[in-house]
Every structure is written in structure tokens, then in C-alpha cells.
Amino acid sequence: MILLPFTERKSYDLAAICRERHFPDIDFVMGKVSDTQLSSLLKETCSFSYENDLDDTMGNVETGVSLYGSFYNVDGVPNGAYSYDNNVHGLRKITQGDYRGLLQLGLTMPNVNLYQVPLCIHIVGDKNHFTEKLGYRGYRIQQMEAGILLQRILLVSCALGMGGHPLLGFDANQCDQLYRLDSKGKTSLIQIPVGPYRPRAWLKGSLHS
């Protein structure tokens, strides 16, 4: 277990962050990520609750999705694959090593150079999330919760000066083996490379008068 440093809640202008949000692809550049940046990203992403009708806890129920990640070049965190434990705000090491090449080979459309990405985050959920109780609605609830988590990752990464690029075209089975998810009945739902990027040379206009 690697306990991450506690950081103050980050305050940002939602409208400004939405305008600045960018999905880098070939624009990613390898840079050192501090443990405080990683700490803020994970904590801010998972600090949310919402009211639902799944039980009687009025929004205090834990979501059915969680964060795993393959990290490289992060201060204080050895290269490797980890799961994030929100209850103790720490990383549980699954396996140590550089897995950028493995993840790059798993892309069905290699439009992102993962060798230039320090953080490759995966949203993970149960394979049979509430399906026995709710049927297809259980799957839709899981996708909604994954979408909430994804949008928070993208907004917080932008607030930290980084970019994220959601990817559905990846080898989920390969990632499940990396994180040893098969024995837990879980699977990788979406892959999000996150890291520094170079500004793209483009002309921007405004829709506002």
C-alpha cells in the first residue's frame, strides 16, 4: 500500500475548464507527474455521491465502479499497475513494471502514443452489476456511474494542467489480466490516458457574440 498525500480540495471555474478541456492524441508529451498531482486527480475524481433508488442510504452508497491504473514516471510511486482505495486514499500495488508497451499493443486504433503517457487509468466494474436483481437496468446504471467518473477525470486533469483521452478501442481482456480482475468478477470498462501535452497549433473562434 502506498498512502497518497492529502491535498486541499481544488477550486476551479467549471465553465472555463470545460472550454479548455482537450483530448490529446499525438500531442501527449512525457513529463514527470508529482504524487500531489496524482493524489488530487484520484481524490477529486472519486469525491462524489448521488441520490438513487438502489437502497436506503440516500446517496451514501459506494458506486459500483472503481479506478485502476498503470503509472510511469510518477514521483514517489514505482512504475507498475495499481488499484486505488478511496477509503484510505492509497494505491494497492498489483504488479511492478513498465506496461506502456503492453497497453499500446492492446489498442485497436493506435491514435494515442501511450509511450508518452505517464498515467493510464481504467474504470473497472463488476461483470454482472445488479443484472440478477435489475436486469438490463443494472448495466445502464453501471454505464452511467462510469460516465460520471470519466467526466470527473477529464475535468480534474484539465484543472491540473493535463489532458485526458477516453478510449473504448482497447483490449479489455489484456487489461483484466494485468490487474488480475478475472478472479474478482470484474472487468475494465474504459481506458483514459492522462498526462501533459503540447499545445496544438490551430485557429480558434468563438460562438459567442
MOUR-V832091 format. One line per field, one symbol per residue. phi: phi as a letter, one per 40 degrees, with the letter a starting at -180 (. if undefined). psi: psi as a letter, one per 40 degrees, with the letter a starting at -180 (. if undefined). burial: + if it has 24 or more other C-alpha atoms within 12 Angstrom, else -. A space follows every 50 residues. Layout:
phi = ???
psi = ???
burial = ???
This chain:
phi = .bccccbcdcbacdccccccdabcbcccbcacbccccccccccccccaaa cabcabcfgcccccbabbabbagbdgbddibbbcbccbfabcccabibbc ccccccccbccbcccbbcbbcbcbaccbcfcccbgccccccccccccccc ccdcccccccgbbbbcbbcacccccccccfcdccgbaccabbcbicaccc cacbbbccc
psi = hhhiihiihhhihddddddehhgiceehhhihhidddddddddddegiii iifdafefeeiiieiihiihihfhhehihahiihhddegihhhdiiihed dddddehdggehgeeehdhhihhiiidfhedddebddddddddddddddd dddddddddeeiiihhhdgigdddddddefddeefiihdihghhiiiihi hihhiiei.
burial = ---+---------------+++++++++++-++++++++++++++++--- ------------++++++++++++--++++++++++--++++++---+++ --++-++---+++++++++++++++++-+---------+-+++-++++++ +++++++++++++++++--+++--++-++++----++++++++++++--- ---------
